[in-house]
Amino acid sequence: MVSLPSAQEVKDAMASGDEVVAQKLLQILTYGTEGNADGDLSSQTNEACKVLVDAWKDFEELEDSLVDALWLRGCILTSAPAKGGAGGAAATDSQKSLDALTQMIKAVVQVPARNSFYVKLQNNLLPALLDAAGLASEEDLLKRLRIHNTQFNYKQQKYNLLQEESEGYAKLLQFLQSENLEGEKDQLCRLRKILGSFELDPNRVMDLMIDILESKLYPNGAASKGSSIEKPAKNDESIRLLGLLRHLPTEKLPSLLSFKLASPSAISPGLLRTTTLLAAEGLLGRRIISYG
């Protein structure tokens, strides 16, 4: 039989770290969801609720530990086989324990707390417990989970090139090639307006910007093949393009550059030095680019 810690014991445990606090909270939850030898659960649940609320209402620092303890106790009750009896009797005991845990969740939720606490409960507790406690609909949660699973695993993450308008690339090329004296904020606004108005693929836009960036770094032609691959010197136009490039999905840049560098015959010293500049500017992250 698990003993019931006092609220003061929980508060004192805070000095020993989150793990000790979580153990105390789990002990309270276990006491409140396990019946005694006589099968009486309601009195233990009420006692546990009182101790839990007393500890929680004065110390919001218990937030993470309490969420972890509620999640763990919920998993134990829903996954472990019911104790004692057989058939319907065992299922009834298991349901009583879940009902007791739900009662304790409701008691905790009634205490005013930060919004982050309710968000963490919704993100961590089992859908059935959230539904029973009135924090969210299990049906809605499962529906959202199915939608997320479909988008993550089955949705084709490719842009529909048929919806693009070729006029947009003409306007984009004119904008990127021009000597623009506007501020960075205004230039970014114009870039987004062109992308949105003509529904341009951001990956193709980055591809075009890399070619233009290379031409701005080497305005008099391609870099010498005999020179070393080193970071090129930046100019005002290249700085402007780099600033705009940072607002596009740069996590796709390594894959894009790997594709551009895939053919040895298409590799130019200028492109290699432009890649060096992008890496030096932190736009390639830590991804490895293969070429040749």
C-alpha positions in Angstrom: 0.0 0.0 0.0 1.4 3.4 -1.1 1.6 6.1 1.6 0.3 9.6 0.9 2.9 12.3 1.1 1.9 15.7 2.5 1.9 18.9 0.5 4.8 20.1 2.6 6.8 17.0 1.6 6.3 17.8 -2.0 7.4 21.5 -1.5 10.5 20.3 0.5 11.4 17.9 -2.4 11.8 20.9 -4.7 15.2 21.5 -3.2 16.3 18.0 -4.3 15.4 18.5 -8.0 12.6 17.8 -10.5 13.1 14.0 -10.4 12.4 13.8 -6.7 9.4 16.1 -7.0 8.0 14.0 -9.8 8.4 10.9 -7.6 6.4 12.5 -4.8 3.7 13.6 -7.2 3.5 10.2 -8.7 3.2 8.7 -5.2 0.2 11.0 -4.6 -1.5 10.0 -7.9 -0.8 6.3 -7.1 -2.4 6.6 -3.7 -5.4 8.3 -5.1 -6.0 5.7 -7.9 -5.4 2.5 -6.0 -8.1 1.2 -3.7 -7.4 -0.2 -0.2 -8.0 -3.7 1.0 -11.8 -3.0 1.3 -11.9 -1.7 -2.3 -12.7 1.8 -1.1 -11.3 4.3 -3.5 -13.3 7.5 -3.1 -11.9 8.5 0.3 -8.3 8.0 -0.9 -9.0 10.0 -4.1 -10.4 12.9 -2.1 -7.4 12.9 0.3 -5.0 12.8 -2.7 -6.9 15.6 -4.5 -6.6 17.8 -1.4 -2.8 17.2 -1.0 -2.2 17.7 -4.8 -4.2 20.9 -4.9 -2.5 22.3 -1.8 0.9 21.6 -3.3 0.0 22.9 -6.7 -1.7 26.2 -5.9 1.3 27.7 -4.1 4.1 26.5 -6.4 3.6 26.9 -10.2 7.2 25.6 -10.5 5.7 22.1 -10.2 4.2 22.5 -13.7 6.5 20.3 -15.7 6.8 17.6 -12.9 3.1 17.5 -12.5 2.4 17.1 -16.2 5.0 14.3 -16.3 3.5 12.5 -13.3 -0.1 12.7 -14.7 1.1 11.4 -18.1 3.0 8.5 -16.5 0.2 7.5 -14.2 -2.3 7.6 -17.1 0.0 5.4 -19.2 0.3 2.9 -16.4 -3.4 2.7 -15.8 -4.3 2.3 -19.5 -1.6 -0.1 -20.4 -1.2 -2.4 -17.4 -3.6 -5.4 -17.0 -6.3 -4.9 -14.4 -5.6 -6.3 -11.0 -7.8 -8.7 -9.1 -10.9 -10.6 -10.3 -11.6 -11.6 -13.8 -13.7 -10.4 -16.7 -16.1 -7.6 -15.9 -14.9 -7.2 -12.3 -11.3 -6.5 -13.4 -12.5 -4.0 -16.0 -14.7 -2.2 -13.5 -11.7 -1.8 -11.1 -9.6 -0.5 -13.9 -12.3 2.0 -14.9 -12.6 3.2 -11.3 -8.9 4.0 -11.2 -9.1 5.9 -14.4 -12.2 7.8 -13.1 -10.2 8.6 -9.9 -7.3 10.0 -12.0 -9.8 12.1 -14.0 -11.2 13.5 -10.8 -7.7 14.5 -9.7 -7.0 16.1 -13.1 -10.2 18.1 -12.8 -9.2 19.2 -9.3 -5.9 20.5 -10.5 -7.3 22.3 -13.5 -9.7 24.2 -11.3 -6.7 25.9 -9.7 -5.8 29.1 -11.7 -2.6 28.6 -13.6 -0.6 29.8 -16.5 -1.8 29.1 -20.0 1.3 27.0 -20.6 0.2 24.5 -18.1 -3.0 23.7 -20.0 -1.1 23.6 -23.3 1.3 21.0 -21.8 -1.6 18.9 -20.5 -3.2 18.9 -24.0 0.1 18.0 -25.6 1.0 15.2 -23.2 -2.1 13.5 -21.7 -3.9 10.7 -23.4 -6.9 11.7 -25.5 -9.3 9.7 -23.4 -8.2 11.4 -20.2 -8.4 14.9 -21.8 -11.9 14.1 -23.0 -13.0 12.8 -19.6 -11.5 15.8 -17.8 -13.2 18.2 -20.3 -9.9 19.6 -21.6 -10.4 18.5 -25.2 -12.6 16.3 -27.3 -11.0 12.8 -27.9 -12.7 12.7 -31.3 -11.2 16.1 -32.4 -7.8 15.1 -31.1 -7.8 11.8 -33.0 -9.0 13.6 -36.1 -6.2 16.1 -35.9 -3.7 13.3 -35.3 -4.9 11.5 -38.5 -4.6 14.8 -40.5 -1.1 15.4 -39.1 -0.1 11.8 -39.9 -1.4 12.0 -43.4 0.4 15.3 -44.1 3.7 14.1 -42.6 3.8 10.6 -44.2 1.7 10.7 -47.3 1.2 14.2 -48.6 3.4 15.0 -51.7 5.6 17.9 -50.5 6.1 19.4 -54.0 5.1 22.7 -55.5 2.5 22.7 -58.3 4.5 24.2 -61.1 1.4 24.5 -63.3 0.0 27.3 -61.1 3.0 29.5 -61.7 2.9 32.4 -64.1 5.9 33.0 -66.3 5.4 36.8 -66.1 6.3 36.5 -62.5 9.9 35.3 -63.3 10.3 38.2 -65.7 9.4 40.7 -62.9 11.5 38.8 -60.4 14.5 38.9 -62.7 14.1 42.6 -63.3 13.8 43.2 -59.5 16.9 41.1 -58.6 19.0 42.6 -61.4 18.2 46.2 -60.8 20.2 48.5 -58.6 17.6 48.9 -55.8 18.0 51.8 -53.4 15.1 50.9 -51.2 15.6 49.7 -47.6 15.8 46.0 -46.8 12.3 45.9 -45.4 10.8 47.5 -48.5 12.8 45.1 -50.8 11.6 42.1 -48.8 8.0 43.4 -49.2 8.4 43.6 -53.0 9.9 40.2 -53.2 7.1 38.6 -51.2 4.5 40.5 -53.4 6.0 39.1 -56.6 6.2 35.5 -55.1 2.6 35.7 -53.9 1.0 37.5 -56.9 2.4 35.0 -59.4 2.6 32.0 -57.1 6.2 31.3 -57.8 8.0 28.2 -56.4 10.4 29.4 -53.6 12.9 26.7 -54.6 13.1 27.9 -58.2 13.4 31.5 -56.9 16.4 30.5 -54.8 17.9 28.7 -57.8 17.6 31.9 -59.9 19.0 34.1 -57.0 22.1 31.8 -56.8 22.8 32.3 -60.5 22.3 36.1 -60.1 24.5 36.2 -57.0 27.3 34.4 -59.0 27.0 37.0 -61.7 27.1 39.9 -59.2 30.2 38.4 -57.6 31.9 38.0 -61.0 30.5 40.8 -63.2 33.2 40.5 -65.8 32.8 36.8 -66.4 33.5 33.4 -64.7 36.2 33.1 -62.2 39.5 31.7 -63.3 39.7 27.9 -63.2 43.2 28.0 -62.0 42.5 30.0 -58.8 41.7 28.4 -55.5 38.2 27.9 -54.1 38.0 30.7 -51.5 35.4 33.0 -50.1 34.8 35.8 -52.7 34.7 39.4 -51.7 31.2 40.7 -51.2 29.9 43.9 -52.8 26.7 45.9 -52.2 24.6 44.0 -54.7 25.7 40.6 -53.3 25.0 41.7 -49.8 21.5 42.8 -50.9 20.9 39.4 -52.5 22.2 37.5 -49.4 19.8 39.5 -47.2 16.8 38.6 -49.4 17.9 35.0 -49.6 17.8 34.6 -45.8 14.0 35.1 -45.9 13.5 32.1 -48.2 13.4 28.4 -47.2 17.2 28.1 -46.9 17.0 24.6 -45.4 16.5 23.5 -49.0 19.7 25.2 -50.2 22.0 22.1 -49.6 19.8 19.9 -51.7 19.5 22.5 -54.4 23.2 23.1 -54.6 23.9 19.3 -54.7 21.6 19.1 -57.7 23.4 22.1 -59.4 26.8 20.5 -58.7 25.8 17.0 -59.8 27.1 17.3 -63.3 30.9 17.8 -63.5 30.6 19.5 -66.8 28.2 22.1 -65.3 30.5 23.0 -62.4 32.1 26.4 -62.7 34.7 28.0 -60.4 32.2 30.8 -59.9 29.5 28.4 -58.6 32.0 26.8 -56.2 33.0 30.1 -54.8 29.4 31.2 -54.5 28.7 28.0 -52.6 31.7 28.8 -50.4 30.2 32.3 -49.7 26.8 30.8 -48.8 28.5 28.4 -46.4 30.5 31.2 -44.8 27.3 33.2 -44.3 25.7 30.3 -42.4 23.0 29.7 -45.1 23.9 26.0 -45.5 23.8 24.9 -41.9 25.8 21.7 -41.3 24.5 19.8 -44.3 27.0 18.0 -46.5 26.9 19.0 -50.2 28.1 16.4 -52.7 29.1 17.2 -56.2 30.8 15.6 -59.2 
